[in-house]
Structures are given as structure tokens and as C-alpha cells.
Amino acid sequence: MNLNASLRSCLAAFLLLTASTPAALATAAAPTAAVADTPASHPAFTVQVVGKGQPMLLIPGLTCPGAVWEATVAHYQKQYQCHVVSLAGFGGTPALPNTQQFLQQVRDQLLAYIKTQKLTRPVVVGHSLGGFMALWLSATQPEAVGPLVIVDSLPFLAAIQNPALTVEQAKPMAENMRQQMSQGKMSAAVARQTSASMMSDTARISQATRWSLASDPATVAQAYYDLMTTDLRQDVARIQQPTLVLGAWAAYKAYGSTKEGTKAVFEQQYAKLPQHRIEMSEAGKHFLMWDDTQWFFAQTDAFLKQNSVAKK
């Protein structure tokens, strides 16, 4: 299998499944939100606030609740006020009655949340779908957010195999997938196989399977469609924030991929992003914050130290 084909296969898999750690964020430090939240104003997601300091928004991937960031929150909660997002319909959370343009709903409500909570240019950390959302937030309102940390995501996932692909060309395949995915949950065997392609720890593979099966099929299908039909490759030129992109390639090694070849795919998609740096993990699969934890923190710590923002 060639590089692009293997990348497309593996990245399509990570769109279909993410997961959370078993423990809850509730055991962490008490929240210190300065402004009372109004959950009704953002039905597309819930937020848990943990820690104190500069604001940090953490956005998970497809089917994944905010607890996926548990270790990250533990690492940063003494210096950052972590706003941990869980999207509606993912990992067993109640789904929205109307999932039309689901990711746009999330984007708009997150921008409103940042404004109403008076978060001054928060750091945004996003994994997979969450990384895409971080790019979209910044491209839509560049002044609203601060530095970005993008964990194994791309501005246009549908174009991995064919860089010349347009949104219109991607729509038929995306619509077919939306219809198939919305018909019902994937089997436990398929969910576990998919999970195993994206992380190494056996316990997390099991947990990932459970969270995937607990997600609302219609929501997952619509989110997948939105991802595959939204192209940010030109829009990222509007992003004013420094951006750290952390990529994975180890999962593709069995298909003949190399770190250099995989990085080239990232570089091509991020070419128009003004201030960015791409770093590739040597060993981690898609869940870099789990599979290559020390590397993930070393990269993110150094980036945040270099690009610190004013406190809230």
C-alpha cells in the first residue's frame, strides 16, 4: 500500500473513533471560573473548568468526552485554567435534537463561550476533530484565541490521498459515509480493531471501544460529513497565532510509510499557515498524549513557554 493510501485508511479510522481515560476529571482541583456559565447558551457542548491561571481550552476528537485530557489537565492545572469541552452526542452524552451543520454549531458556540466567559486569548489544544476545530476557531475570529496546539489533525482530511481534491468532489463520498454511519452503531469487534490502530495501551483500547459504542450514530455521522466537506487549507492563512502541530506516523509504518513522507503531507496542508511548526512523534500512534506522553509534554511545554499570553 502506498503512503497516501495508508494515510487515508488510518486517518479515516481515527475520525471514526476516539476515546477517554476511565477516571473522571472531577477528582482534580476545584474550578476557578470567574464568570458563571450558562449551559443553555451552548447546547452543542458542556464544559468542566479545572485549575487556575491563564485560560486553556481543550477540545477532544470524534466520539471522545473531555476526560481524554485527564493527564493533560493534571499536568497544566496549576498554571492554566483548563476549560475541558465534551461535545453533545459523543461518549454517551445527550445528543442534540438537530445535528444539521453540527461542527458549525460547535464552532459558533465555542466562540460565544470564549466571549461570555471573558477568556483573554486562551490557548487552544485540540486532538483530531478538536485540532480541526481549533484551526476553524482561529481562522474565523483570529483575535479571539491565543496559541494553538494541534494534535494529529489536518485542515482538510478528505484531501490526504489527493491534494487537488475539492469540497464538491468530496461530497458524494462523504454523503455515502454519512448515510451508512447514521444507520446504526458499529460492532464491538470493528470498534476495538479501529481503536487498536490508534493507541497502544490495552486498557485504553477497551475503554475506547466502549466510548465509541456509546456515541450517538447520527451525531458522529454528521460530524464526519462536516469534517470531510470543510477545507481550511486556504483559511489558515488568516490565523495570527503561533501554532504547534504534533503529528503521528508510527501507525502507518506497517504500510511502508516513513516519517519524512508523512511529515510532507502535513507540510503541504499547513503551507499557508503563517506561524507554525510541525513535529513528528517517533513512536506514538494517533493518541499522542497517551502513546508518547513525555514527548507530547516536552513539545507543548516548550511551545507554551515561548509563546506565553497575558493572564486572564
C-alpha positions in Angstrom: 0.0 0.0 0.0 1.4 3.4 -0.9 1.9 6.3 1.6 -1.2 8.3 0.7 -3.4 5.3 0.6 -2.2 4.1 4.0 -2.6 7.6 5.5 -6.1 7.9 4.2 -7.0 4.5 5.7 -5.5 5.3 9.1 -6.8 8.8 9.3 -10.2 7.7 8.3 -10.1 5.3 11.2 -9.2 8.0 13.7 -12.1 10.0 12.5 -14.4 7.1 13.4 -13.2 6.5 16.9 -11.6 8.4 19.8 -11.8 7.6 23.5 -11.4 8.7 27.1 -9.5 7.5 30.1 -11.5 5.7 32.8 -11.1 8.1 35.6 -13.1 11.3 35.9 -11.8 14.9 35.8 -13.8 15.6 38.9 -11.0 14.4 41.1 -8.8 17.3 40.0 -8.5 20.7 41.6 -11.6 22.8 42.1 -12.6 25.1 39.2 -12.0 28.8 39.4 -14.3 30.2 36.7 -14.7 33.9 37.2 -17.9 34.2 35.3 -21.0 32.0 35.9 -21.6 29.7 32.9 -24.9 29.4 31.2 -25.0 25.9 29.7 -28.3 26.6 27.8 -26.4 29.0 25.7 -24.1 26.2 24.3 -26.2 23.1 23.9 -23.6 21.6 21.5 -21.2 21.0 24.3 -20.6 21.0 28.0 -17.5 22.4 29.8 -15.7 21.5 33.0 -13.4 24.1 34.4 -10.3 22.8 36.3 -7.3 24.7 37.7 -6.3 28.3 37.7 -4.2 30.7 35.7 -4.1 31.5 32.1 -7.1 30.1 30.2 -6.7 26.9 28.1 -9.5 25.4 26.0 -9.1 21.6 25.4 -11.2 20.1 22.6 -11.4 16.3 22.1 -11.8 14.3 19.0 -14.8 12.4 17.5 -16.8 10.4 20.0 -14.5 11.5 22.8 -15.6 13.2 26.0 -13.3 15.7 27.7 -11.9 13.1 30.1 -9.5 12.2 27.3 -7.5 15.2 28.5 -7.2 14.0 32.1 -3.4 13.6 32.1 -3.0 16.9 30.3 -5.2 18.7 32.8 -3.2 17.2 35.7 -0.1 18.5 34.0 -1.3 22.0 33.4 -3.9 22.8 36.0 -1.5 24.6 38.4 -0.7 27.3 35.8 -3.7 27.2 33.5 -7.4 27.4 34.0 -8.5 24.4 31.9 -11.8 24.6 30.1 -12.4 21.0 29.1 -15.0 20.5 26.4 -17.3 17.5 25.8 -19.4 17.6 22.6 -23.0 16.6 22.6 -23.7 13.1 21.4 -20.1 11.8 22.0 -19.2 9.1 24.5 -22.7 8.8 25.9 -23.5 12.5 26.4 -27.0 13.5 25.3 -27.3 14.3 21.6 -28.7 17.5 20.1 -32.2 17.1 18.5 -30.9 18.9 15.4 -27.4 17.9 14.2 -27.5 19.9 11.0 -24.2 21.6 10.5 -23.1 20.2 13.8 -19.5 21.4 13.7 -20.5 24.9 12.7 -22.8 24.9 15.7 -19.9 23.9 17.9 -17.6 26.5 16.4 -20.1 29.4 16.8 -21.0 28.4 20.4 -17.3 28.0 21.4 -16.6 31.5 20.1 -19.5 32.8 22.1 -18.4 30.9 25.2 -14.9 32.5 24.9 -16.5 35.9 24.8 -19.1 35.5 27.5 -16.6 33.9 29.9 -14.2 36.7 29.1 -11.3 34.4 28.3 -8.4 36.5 27.0 -6.8 34.8 24.0 -7.0 31.3 25.5 -4.5 28.6 24.5 -6.4 26.1 22.4 -5.4 22.4 22.5 -7.2 20.1 20.1 -6.9 16.5 19.2 -8.1 15.1 15.9 -11.5 16.7 15.3 -10.6 19.0 18.2 -7.5 20.1 16.3 -9.5 20.9 13.2 -11.9 22.9 15.4 -9.0 24.9 16.9 -7.9 25.9 13.4 -11.5 26.8 12.5 -12.0 29.0 15.6 -8.8 30.9 14.9 -9.4 31.3 11.2 -12.9 32.6 11.9 -12.0 35.0 14.6 -8.2 35.4 14.8 -8.4 37.9 17.6 -10.4 35.5 19.9 -7.8 32.9 20.7 -4.2 32.5 21.6 -1.5 29.9 20.7 -2.8 26.7 19.1 -1.6 23.1 19.8 -2.9 20.8 17.1 -2.6 17.1 17.9 -2.6 14.8 14.8 -5.1 16.7 12.6 -5.2 18.4 9.2 -7.0 21.4 7.7 -8.7 19.1 5.1 -8.8 15.4 5.9 -10.6 14.4 2.7 -7.6 15.5 0.7 -5.0 13.2 2.2 -4.8 11.0 -0.9 -5.4 13.7 -3.5 -4.2 17.2 -2.7 -6.2 18.5 -5.6 -9.5 17.3 -4.2 -12.2 20.0 -3.8 -15.1 20.1 -1.4 -17.6 19.4 -4.2 -15.6 16.4 -5.3 -15.5 15.1 -1.7 -19.3 15.5 -1.0 -20.5 12.3 -2.7 -18.2 10.0 -0.7 -18.9 12.0 2.5 -22.7 11.7 1.9 -22.4 8.0 1.4 -20.5 7.6 4.6 -22.9 9.8 6.5 -25.8 7.6 5.4 -24.1 4.4 6.3 -22.9 5.7 9.7 -26.2 7.2 10.7 -28.0 3.8 10.3 -26.6 2.3 13.5 -23.6 1.7 15.8 -20.5 -0.2 14.6 -20.0 -3.6 16.0 -17.8 -4.0 19.1 -15.3 -6.0 17.1 -14.9 -3.3 14.5 -14.7 -0.6 17.2 -12.0 -2.5 19.0 -10.0 -3.1 15.8 -10.2 0.6 14.9 -9.2 1.6 18.4 -6.2 -0.7 18.4 -4.9 1.1 15.3 -4.8 4.4 17.1 -3.4 3.6 20.6 -1.1 1.0 22.2 -2.4 0.5 25.8 -4.7 -2.5 26.1 -6.8 -0.9 28.8 -7.3 2.2 26.8 -8.2 0.2 23.7 -11.0 -1.5 25.7 -12.2 1.8 27.1 -12.1 3.4 23.6 -14.3 0.7 22.3 -16.9 1.4 25.0 -16.9 5.2 24.4 -17.2 4.7 20.7 -20.2 2.4 21.0 -21.9 4.9 23.5 -21.8 7.7 20.9 -24.9 8.8 19.0 -24.6 7.5 15.4 -26.4 10.4 13.8 -24.1 12.9 15.5 -21.0 11.0 14.6 -22.1 10.7 11.0 -22.9 14.4 10.7 -19.6 15.4 12.4 -17.7 13.1 10.0 -19.5 14.6 7.0 -18.7 18.1 8.2 -15.0 17.3 8.6 -14.8 15.7 5.2 -16.5 18.6 3.4 -14.8 21.6 5.1 -11.5 22.7 3.6 -9.4 25.1 5.8 -6.2 24.9 3.7 -6.7 28.5 2.4 -8.5 29.8 5.5 -5.5 29.0 7.8 -3.7 32.0 6.2 -5.9 34.2 8.4 -4.6 32.6 11.6 -2.4 35.1 13.5 -1.4 32.8 16.4 1.7 30.7 16.6 0.7 27.1 16.1 2.4 23.8 17.1 1.3 20.8 15.0 2.1 17.4 16.5 1.9 14.6 14.0 1.9 10.8 14.2 3.3 8.3 11.7 4.2 5.1 13.6 0.8 3.5 13.0 1.4 3.8 9.2 4.9 2.2 9.3 3.4 -1.3 8.5 2.1 0.1 5.2 5.5 1.4 4.2 5.2 4.9 5.4 8.2 7.0 6.6 8.4 9.9 9.0 9.7 12.1 6.2 6.9 11.2 3.8 4.2 11.6 6.4 5.6 15.0 7.5 5.5 16.1 3.9 1.7 15.5 3.8 1.3 17.7 6.9 3.6 20.4 5.5 1.6 20.5 2.3 -1.7 21.0 4.1 -0.3 23.6 6.5 1.7 25.5 3.9 -0.4 28.7 4.1 -0.4 28.9 8.0 1.9 31.8 8.8 3.4 30.9 12.2 3.6 27.1 12.5 6.0 24.4 13.4 5.4 20.7 12.7 6.9 18.0 14.9 6.5 14.3 14.3 6.5 11.7 17.1 8.8 8.8 16.7 6.7 6.2 18.4 3.2 7.4 19.2 0.1 6.4 17.3 -2.9 8.8 16.9 -3.4 9.4 20.6 0.0 11.2 21.1 -0.9 12.5 24.5 -1.2 8.8 25.6 1.3 6.9 23.4 4.2 9.4 23.6 3.2 11.4 26.7 6.7 12.7 27.7 7.4 13.8 24.2 3.9 15.4 24.0 4.5 17.4 27.2 8.1 18.4 26.3 7.0 19.8 22.9 3.9 21.5 24.3 5.7 22.9 27.4 8.5 24.4 25.3 6.0 25.9 22.8 3.8 27.5 25.5 6.8 28.9 27.3 8.0 30.5 24.1 4.5 31.8 23.3 3.0 32.8 26.6 0.0 35.0 26.6 -1.4 37.5 29.1 -3.2 36.1 32.1 -6.9 36.2 32.2 
